[in-house]
Amino acid sequence: MSELPVVVIGAGPQGLAAAAHLVERDENVLVVERGHGPAAAVSEWGHVRLFSAWPELTDAAARRLLEPTGWNAPASGYPTGAQWVSDYLTPLADVLGERIRYATTVTGVARQGRDKVVDAGRRSQPFVVHTVDAAGNESRLLARAVIDASGTWGLPNPAGADGFPALGEAAASDLISYRIPSDVSDLAGSHVVVVGAGHSATHAVLRLSELARRSPGTRVTWLLRRGSAANVFGGGVGDELPERAALGSRARKVIDEGIVDLVTGFRVAEFQHGVDGLTLVAEDGREVTNVGRVFALTGFRPDTGMLRELRIDLDPTLEAVAGIASEIDPNIHSCGSVSATGAKELAQPEQGFFIVGVKSYGRAPTFLALTGFEQVRSVAAHLAGDHEAAARNELSLPDTGVCGGSGDFDDNAGSCCAAPATIQIGARPVAVG
């Protein structure tokens, strides 16, 4: 099988970095991307400014691949998603060239001639990657290994607090968005509700607060499932990410000024349609009425449907790769550091298959771009047979001073830890909560 390529699913930041590392090691690689260009998911939130600086948003092997073209790594500043794509991800994709196949959706991954049940000769068979292109043409790609870097952007969590859509949520879909708004001008004079506690929600609240300042009569209500807002506003002076700290400070200010109404412990159970708009009903019976638009920004979850014929090991709680789940579980890690996660931790029962990037974290909201770059460096080294490099830890994360965890979910007083943490609450590189 050595002549077969390593197939990488997804041409986002981690997928492109994985390809760069494999190319640097003279490995045959093919990247399959559902979008018509690189980083399709990032492009969808291109209007959002990241709170990671440029040096934390580029991969080392990618930089080495780009530099001979005359490209210079941005040394400072905080790009928007669109700038990340135009100034780094697109040039990287251009260098990778025909190694990327666009407008192609992966519909399944399996072992050739073996469904999930069959043991006999399983490891000796190549992977089969089933795809369909934009014209509906189906094909099968053979691969010696597969790296799933497809992310979670396509499967946002619902507004319903129990993980399923709330009653009436599907029926109210024309008034509910699961993405950070880029233009909110058409919402002037209406009552807008944001559901969620991560950075996507914070971005949306701040954008809407600017509208409320300009347009009297605009109401903004921010609903948190937690009993306290203590963990919403970031790490303050303990945060080594100043733009992240500033985001939390701005959010606190608009609440203190009364521009945004903050409601804690509100767990959405139902959407009701009425003549004056939507009514959101909480599990405890509280109501928010006369709502014209809802932004449900409650995070994302992995879509593992295409992996159903592979033998994979995911944590039953987080749907994260089992080998890293104990390091990233927000039920446990209110504070502390997330260790580097390499090929050893990411290994699956299906030898030669790896889940990397934000998808490897499942539902945990703590993924970092730097962590993803370290993951793919280690996995590429492993696939190239350089096991010493694969085992090496080259990751260094900044302190954020952020306290998280869900131990205070029902606590009205909230809680925080004594020391700054190196955990990031929210997907820092992609600004999704």
C-alpha positions in Angstrom: 0.0 0.0 0.0 3.0 2.3 0.2 2.3 3.7 -3.2 -1.1 4.9 -2.2 -1.6 8.5 -0.9 -2.5 9.7 2.6 -5.9 11.2 2.2 -6.6 14.3 4.2 -10.3 15.2 4.6 -10.7 19.0 4.8 -8.6 21.9 3.4 -9.0 24.0 6.5 -6.1 25.3 8.8 -5.3 21.8 10.2 -5.9 19.9 6.9 -3.6 22.2 5.0 -0.9 22.0 7.7 -1.1 18.2 7.7 -0.5 18.3 3.9 2.4 20.6 4.3 4.1 18.3 6.9 3.5 15.3 4.7 4.9 17.1 1.6 7.9 18.2 3.6 8.5 14.5 4.4 8.1 13.5 0.7 4.9 11.6 1.4 2.1 11.3 -1.3 -0.9 13.2 -0.1 -4.3 14.2 -1.4 -6.6 16.7 0.3 -10.3 16.4 -0.3 -12.3 19.6 0.3 -16.1 20.0 0.1 -15.8 23.8 -0.7 -14.9 25.4 -3.9 -11.8 26.9 -2.3 -9.6 26.4 0.7 -10.9 27.0 4.3 -14.5 27.1 3.3 -15.7 27.1 6.9 -13.3 29.9 7.9 -14.6 31.9 5.0 -18.1 31.7 6.3 -17.1 33.7 9.4 -14.6 35.9 7.6 -16.1 39.0 9.1 -15.0 38.0 12.6 -11.7 39.2 14.0 -9.6 36.5 15.8 -8.2 37.2 19.2 -5.1 35.1 18.4 -2.2 37.0 16.9 -0.7 36.1 13.6 2.3 34.1 15.0 -0.1 31.6 16.6 -2.1 31.1 13.4 0.5 29.7 11.0 2.1 26.3 11.0 5.9 25.8 10.9 6.0 23.4 7.9 3.5 25.5 6.1 5.8 28.6 6.5 8.7 26.6 5.2 6.7 25.5 2.2 5.6 29.1 1.5 8.8 31.1 2.0 10.5 30.1 -1.3 7.5 31.7 -3.1 8.4 35.1 -1.6 5.6 34.9 1.0 6.4 36.5 4.3 4.7 35.4 7.5 2.7 38.2 9.1 4.6 39.1 12.3 1.9 40.9 14.3 -1.7 41.9 14.4 -5.0 40.1 14.7 -6.6 39.1 11.4 -10.2 38.6 10.5 -11.2 35.2 9.3 -11.1 36.6 5.7 -7.6 37.9 6.2 -6.5 34.5 7.6 -7.8 32.9 4.4 -6.4 35.5 1.9 -3.0 36.1 3.5 -2.1 32.5 4.6 -4.5 29.7 3.9 -5.1 30.5 0.2 -1.3 31.0 -0.6 -0.7 27.7 1.2 -3.4 25.9 -0.8 -1.9 27.4 -4.0 1.5 25.9 -3.2 -0.1 22.5 -2.6 -1.8 22.9 -5.9 -3.2 19.7 -7.5 -2.8 17.8 -4.2 -6.1 19.4 -3.3 -9.4 18.2 -4.8 -12.1 20.9 -4.3 -15.9 20.7 -4.5 -15.7 17.0 -3.3 -17.6 15.8 -0.3 -16.5 12.7 1.6 -19.5 10.5 2.2 -17.8 7.5 3.9 -14.5 5.9 4.9 -14.0 2.2 5.1 -11.6 -0.7 4.6 -11.6 -2.1 1.1 -13.9 -5.1 0.9 -14.5 -5.1 4.7 -17.4 -3.6 6.5 -17.0 -2.8 10.2 -17.7 -6.4 11.4 -15.0 -8.2 9.4 -11.8 -9.0 11.2 -10.0 -11.2 8.6 -7.2 -9.3 6.8 -8.5 -6.0 7.9 -5.2 -4.2 8.5 -3.7 -5.3 5.2 -6.5 -3.6 3.2 -6.3 0.0 2.1 -8.8 2.6 3.1 -11.6 3.4 0.7 -12.7 7.1 0.8 -16.2 7.5 -0.8 -16.8 10.9 -2.4 -19.3 12.8 -4.5 -18.5 15.9 -6.5 -20.6 19.0 -7.1 -22.2 17.4 -10.2 -23.2 14.3 -8.2 -20.5 12.0 -9.6 -19.5 9.3 -7.1 -16.0 8.0 -6.8 -13.8 5.9 -4.5 -10.2 6.9 -3.5 -7.8 4.3 -2.1 -5.5 5.5 0.7 -2.8 4.0 2.9 -3.9 6.3 5.7 -6.6 8.8 6.3 -6.5 12.0 8.4 -10.0 13.4 9.2 -9.6 17.2 9.6 -13.2 18.0 8.5 -14.0 20.0 11.7 -17.4 20.5 13.2 -18.6 23.7 11.5 -21.4 21.9 9.7 -23.2 20.7 12.8 -24.0 23.5 15.2 -25.7 22.6 18.5 -29.4 23.5 18.9 -30.8 26.1 21.2 -32.5 23.4 23.2 -30.8 23.0 26.5 -30.9 19.2 26.6 -29.0 18.8 23.4 -32.0 18.3 21.2 -33.9 21.0 19.4 -36.3 22.7 21.7 -40.0 22.3 21.0 -40.9 24.5 18.1 -37.3 25.2 17.2 -37.5 23.6 13.8 -40.8 25.4 13.0 -39.1 28.7 14.0 -36.0 28.1 11.9 -36.7 31.2 9.7 -36.1 33.4 12.8 -33.2 31.4 14.2 -29.6 31.6 13.1 -26.7 29.5 14.2 -24.0 31.7 12.9 -22.4 35.0 14.0 -24.1 37.8 12.1 -22.2 40.0 9.7 -24.8 42.6 9.1 -27.4 43.4 11.7 -28.8 46.6 10.3 -32.1 45.0 9.3 -32.7 44.1 13.0 -32.9 47.8 14.1 -35.9 48.4 16.4 -36.5 44.7 17.1 -35.9 42.5 20.1 -33.0 40.2 19.4 -31.9 37.2 21.6 -28.5 35.6 21.8 -28.3 32.1 23.3 -24.8 30.9 24.4 -21.8 31.7 26.5 -18.8 31.2 24.2 -17.0 33.6 22.0 -19.4 33.3 19.1 -22.1 34.5 21.4 -20.0 37.3 22.8 -19.1 38.5 19.3 -22.8 38.5 18.4 -23.8 40.4 21.5 -21.2 43.1 20.9 -22.2 43.5 17.3 -25.8 43.9 18.3 -25.0 46.3 21.2 -23.5 48.7 18.6 -26.8 48.5 16.7 -28.7 49.2 20.0 -26.6 52.3 20.6 -27.4 53.6 17.1 -31.0 52.6 16.9 -33.3 53.4 19.8 -35.9 50.7 20.4 -33.5 47.9 19.6 -33.5 45.4 22.5 -30.7 42.8 23.0 -31.2 39.9 25.5 -28.4 37.5 26.2 -29.4 34.1 27.6 -27.0 31.9 29.5 -27.6 28.4 30.6 -25.2 28.7 33.5 -26.4 30.0 36.8 -23.7 32.6 36.8 -21.9 34.9 34.3 -18.6 34.6 36.2 -16.8 32.6 33.4 -18.1 34.6 30.4 -15.9 37.6 30.6 -12.4 36.0 30.2 -9.2 36.0 32.1 -8.7 39.7 32.7 -5.2 40.7 33.8 -4.2 37.0 33.9 -4.9 36.7 30.2 -1.8 36.5 27.9 -4.2 37.0 24.9 -5.0 40.7 25.2 -7.6 40.7 22.5 -9.5 38.0 24.2 -9.4 39.9 27.5 -10.6 43.0 25.7 -13.5 41.0 24.2 -14.7 40.0 27.7 -14.2 43.5 29.1 -16.3 45.0 26.3 -19.1 42.5 27.0 -19.1 43.3 30.7 -19.3 47.0 29.9 -22.4 46.8 27.6 -24.2 44.8 30.3 -23.2 47.2 33.1 -24.4 50.1 30.9 -27.8 48.4 30.5 -27.5 48.1 26.7 -27.7 44.4 26.9 -30.0 42.4 29.3 -28.2 39.4 30.7 -30.4 36.5 31.9 -28.6 33.6 33.7 -29.9 30.0 34.3 -32.2 30.2 31.2 -32.3 26.8 29.6 -34.5 26.9 26.5 -37.2 24.3 26.3 -39.7 25.7 23.8 -40.2 28.3 21.0 -43.7 29.6 20.6 -44.9 31.6 17.6 -47.2 34.5 18.3 -48.5 37.7 16.6 -45.8 39.7 18.3 -42.9 37.3 17.4 -41.3 34.4 19.2 -41.6 33.6 22.9 -38.7 31.6 24.4 -39.8 29.4 27.3 -37.2 28.1 29.8 -37.4 24.7 31.5 -38.3 26.5 34.7 -41.2 28.3 33.0 -39.7 31.8 32.6 -40.4 33.5 29.3 -38.7 36.0 27.0 -41.3 37.5 24.8 -41.7 39.6 21.6 -38.6 38.3 20.0 -37.9 39.1 16.4 -34.7 37.1 15.9 -32.6 34.5 17.8 -28.9 33.8 17.4 -28.4 30.3 18.9 -24.6 30.1 19.4 -24.2 27.2 21.6 -21.2 25.4 20.1 -20.7 22.6 17.6 -20.5 18.8 17.6 -18.7 16.3 15.3 -20.5 14.6 12.5 -19.2 11.0 12.6 -21.7 9.6 10.1 -19.1 9.1 7.4 -17.0 7.0 9.8 -19.7 4.5 10.6 -17.8 1.6 8.9 -14.6 2.3 10.7 -13.6 1.1 14.2 -13.1 4.3 16.1 -12.8 5.0 19.8 -14.6 8.2 20.9 -15.3 9.3 24.4 -19.0 8.7 25.2 -19.4 12.1 26.9 -17.5 14.5 24.7 -17.5 12.5 21.4 -13.8 13.5 21.4 -11.0 11.1 20.5 -10.9 8.8 23.6 -7.1 9.2 24.0 -7.3 12.9 24.7 -10.7 13.1 26.4 -9.4 13.1 30.0 -7.2 16.1 29.2 -10.0 18.3 27.7 -13.1 17.4 29.6 -14.7 20.7 30.7 -16.6 18.8 33.5 -13.2 18.2 35.1 -10.8 20.9 33.9 -12.1 24.1 35.4 -8.5 25.3 35.3 -5.2 23.9 34.3 -3.3 23.1 31.2 -4.1 20.9 28.2 -1.2 18.7 27.3 0.1 18.3 23.8 -1.9 15.7 21.9 0.1 13.7 19.3 -0.1 10.6 17.2 0.0 8.3 20.2 -3.0 9.9 21.9 -4.9 10.3 18.6 -4.4 6.7 17.5 -7.6 4.8 16.6 -8.3 1.0 16.7 -8.3 1.4 12.9 -4.6 1.6 12.3 -3.7 4.4 9.9 -6.8 6.5 10.7 -6.6 9.7 12.7 -9.1 12.4 13.7 -7.3 15.8 14.2 -8.2 19.4 14.7 -11.4 20.7 16.3 -13.2 17.4 15.4 -10.7 15.5 17.7 -12.1 17.6 20.6 -15.7 16.6 19.9 -18.0 18.8 21.9 -15.2 20.2 24.1 -15.0 24.0 23.5 -11.2 24.3 24.2 -9.5 23.7 20.9 -6.5 25.8 19.9 -4.9 26.3 16.4 -1.5 25.7 18.0 -2.7 22.4 19.4 -4.0 21.4 16.0 -0.7 22.3 14.3 1.1 20.1 16.9 -1.3 17.3 16.3 -0.7 17.2 12.5 3.1 17.5 12.9 3.1 14.5 15.1 0.7 12.4 13.0 2.7 13.2 9.8 5.9 12.2 11.5 4.3 8.9 12.6 3.0 8.2 9.1 6.5 8.9 7.7 8.0 6.4 10.1 9.8 9.0 12.3 8.5 7.8 15.6 11.0 9.8 17.6 9.7 13.1 16.1 6.1 11.8 16.5 6.6 11.3 20.3 8.3 14.7 20.8 6.3 17.5 22.4 6.8 20.8 20.6 3.7 22.7 21.9 3.8 25.8 24.0 0.5 27.4 24.9 -0.2 30.9 26.4 -1.8 31.5 29.7 -5.4 32.8 29.4 -6.3 33.3 33.0 -9.7 31.7 32.2 -11.7 29.5 34.5 -14.2 27.1 33.0 -15.6 23.8 33.8 -19.2 23.0 34.4 -19.1 22.4 38.1 -20.8 25.7 38.8 -23.5 25.1 36.1 -26.3 25.6 38.7 -24.4 27.9 41.0 -25.7 31.5 41.0 -22.6 32.7 42.7 -20.2 31.2 40.1 -16.7 30.2 40.8 -13.2 30.8 39.6 -9.8 29.3 40.2 -6.9 30.9 42.0 -4.3 30.6 39.3 -4.3 31.5 35.6 -5.2 28.6 33.3 -3.7 27.6 30.0 -7.1 26.3 28.9 -9.0 28.3 26.3 -12.7 28.4 26.7 -14.0 28.7 23.1 -12.4 27.6 19.9 -9.8 30.4 19.9 -8.5 30.2 16.3 -12.0 30.1 14.8 -13.9 32.2 17.2 -16.6 29.7 17.8 -17.9 28.9 21.2 
